[in-house]
Amino acid sequence: MGSVKGKRIVLGVTGSIACFKAAQLCSTLVQLGAEVDVVLTEAAQQFIAPLTFQSLTRRPVYSDLYDVLPDLSSAHVELGMRADALVVCPTSATTLARLARGSAEDMLSCTALASTAPLVIAPAMNVNMWSHPATQANVALLRERGAIQVGPVEGRLAEGISGMGRLAPLEDVIAGIRVALGRPGALAGRRVVVSAGGTQEPIDPVRYVGNRSSGKMGYAIAEAARDRGAQVSLVSGPSALAAPWGVEVRRVETAMQMRDALVETVNGADVLVMAAAVADFRPDDPAEHKIKKTDADLSLRLVRNVDFSGDIARQGGPALVKVYFAAETRDLVTYGEQKLRRLQADLLVANDVTEPGSGFGTDTNRVILLGRDGSRQDLPLLTKDEVAEQILNRVERLLSGQS
Ligand SMILES: Cc1cc2nc3c(=O)[nH]c(=O)nc-3n(C[C@H](O)[C@H](O)[C@H](O)COP(=O)(O)O)c2cc1C
């Protein structure tokens, strides 16, 4: 679910200066395995030629309302009817107005009207055009009807000034498309809470005790759950990764901050996935000011952080599906099984972080899934995205009462 591979996507392109970015979006969607049909408005052709999209998709490009498909059926209804998702990127103010009032006056608006597929809009325009009450009312109405709105964002606009109206990053537009495709997914209506990354425990205002967790595994799970229709909260320790679009992200630094954020988010959740590497110890009494260098050695006294994993799970209630990670450097299964039992987890994801290609910072991971029923599933070395899918397959089974 949520994957664009094999999906029929209609890409509408309108007359905005951000049109050139639509070519990159089109190329990326094709590379991800989507079947992309491009509809250009008349104005869009002032900015970018149909040939660009025809070459990228190796399919006809449509712009005339009276165009026909290769089988001679009417493009203005057929394209929309067979689409899995309709994305308009960039969406001009004019097209927003047409979509809002249900106009069928050109090929793109007609395609949208004839389609029951989810609509993704990515507005891009001048700052005043964007903030105009007419535009805001049009966007609000489209959102109310279920359109997924991605951006705009604040930044440099074509007229040389900075303001709200810039096209959202293309990664976010693709995330919006994934969300659209994943709406009917198995986790639709479910709330999933994921913890990710490592924590940093201050020694003084400039130094900390931390660990090597990058957050990649937890972020991959958050995105995969979002793409299966879930409403996702991600509680993240410091990470270089960008906040995934469509996920509520809370950034924290210390273990105690992570506990507080999880306490706030876990209520009412259906699934808890604890992928964060939380510090077991923290420096006792961190210095208020930077500790100055002297010739003497320095000893740090570390005190035990409270292990809050069990408390968070209890707060979530008895129906909460609980998934924990165990990062180990030896005796993986023994330690994993101990943790599974201690925390009464439904699923324990054990990974040996010293194995090549596995563990912290890598894009791949080799894990063993230990189930509460005593089952053991050894997965091969996979990308973290693939591991996330495997974990969520198990989560779906647990939600439906299987183990
Ligand atoms: C150079 C130039 C840049 C433009 N950029 C935008 C833009 O970024 N966003 C927008 O809504 N309209 C923009 N317009 C105006 C649209 O092209 C115009 O409103 C047109 O009616 C859009 O029609 P369409 O939605 O059918 O493509 C621009 C016009 C020009 C001449």
The ligand as an SDF file (V2000), in Angstrom:
LIG
                    3D

 31 33  0  0  0  0  0  0  0  0999 V2000
    5.6550   34.2970  -16.1220 C   0  0  0  0  0  0  0  0  0  0  0  0
    4.3950   33.8520  -15.4740 C   0  0  0  0  0  0  0  0  0  0  0  0
    4.4380   33.1030  -14.3380 C   0  0  0  0  0  0  0  0  0  0  0  0
    3.2720   32.6670  -13.7180 C   0  0  0  0  0  0  0  0  0  0  0  0
    3.3640   31.9180  -12.5820 N   0  0  0  0  0  0  0  0  0  0  0  0
    2.2280   31.5530  -11.9500 C   0  0  0  0  0  0  0  0  0  0  0  0
    2.2960   30.7940  -10.7600 C   0  0  0  0  0  0  0  0  0  0  0  0
    3.3810   30.4520  -10.2530 O   0  0  0  0  0  0  0  0  0  0  0  0
    1.1420   30.4190  -10.1690 N   0  0  0  0  0  0  0  0  0  0  0  0
   -0.0820   30.7660  -10.6770 C   0  0  0  0  0  0  0  0  0  0  0  0
   -1.0950   30.4180  -10.0850 O   0  0  0  0  0  0  0  0  0  0  0  0
   -0.1630   31.4710  -11.8160 N   0  0  0  0  0  0  0  0  0  0  0  0
    0.9450   31.8720  -12.4710 C   0  0  0  0  0  0  0  0  0  0  0  0
    0.8570   32.6040  -13.6240 N   0  0  0  0  0  0  0  0  0  0  0  0
   -0.4690   32.9210  -14.1560 C   0  0  0  0  0  0  0  0  0  0  0  0
   -1.0960   31.7110  -14.8350 C   0  0  0  0  0  0  0  0  0  0  0  0
   -0.2860   31.2520  -15.8960 O   0  0  0  0  0  0  0  0  0  0  0  0
   -2.4880   32.0570  -15.3140 C   0  0  0  0  0  0  0  0  0  0  0  0
   -3.2750   32.4070  -14.2030 O   0  0  0  0  0  0  0  0  0  0  0  0
   -3.1820   30.9640  -16.0930 C   0  0  0  0  0  0  0  0  0  0  0  0
   -4.5320   31.3340  -16.2450 O   0  0  0  0  0  0  0  0  0  0  0  0
   -3.1390   29.6120  -15.4110 C   0  0  0  0  0  0  0  0  0  0  0  0
   -3.9680   28.7330  -16.1360 O   0  0  0  0  0  0  0  0  0  0  0  0
   -4.0250   27.1870  -15.8870 P   0  0  0  0  0  0  0  0  0  0  0  0
   -4.3960   26.9730  -14.4920 O   0  0  0  0  0  0  0  0  0  0  0  0
   -5.0550   26.7080  -16.8380 O   0  0  0  0  0  0  0  0  0  0  0  0
   -2.6920   26.6140  -16.2260 O   0  0  0  0  0  0  0  0  0  0  0  0
    2.0220   33.0380  -14.2650 C   0  0  0  0  0  0  0  0  0  0  0  0
    1.9780   33.7730  -15.4390 C   0  0  0  0  0  0  0  0  0  0  0  0
    3.1390   34.1890  -16.0330 C   0  0  0  0  0  0  0  0  0  0  0  0
    3.0410   35.0120  -17.2870 C   0  0  0  0  0  0  0  0  0  0  0  0
  1  2  1  0
  2  3  1  0
  2 30  2  0
  3  4  2  0
  4  5  1  0
  4 28  1  0
  5  6  2  0
  6  7  1  0
  6 13  1  0
  7  8  2  0
  7  9  1  0
  9 10  1  0
 10 11  2  0
 10 12  1  0
 12 13  2  0
 13 14  1  0
 14 15  1  0
 14 28  1  0
 15 16  1  0
 16 17  1  0
 16 18  1  0
 18 19  1  0
 18 20  1  0
 20 21  1  0
 20 22  1  0
 22 23  1  0
 23 24  1  0
 24 25  2  0
 24 26  1  0
 24 27  1  0
 28 29  2  0
 29 30  1  0
 30 31  1  0
M  END
$$$$
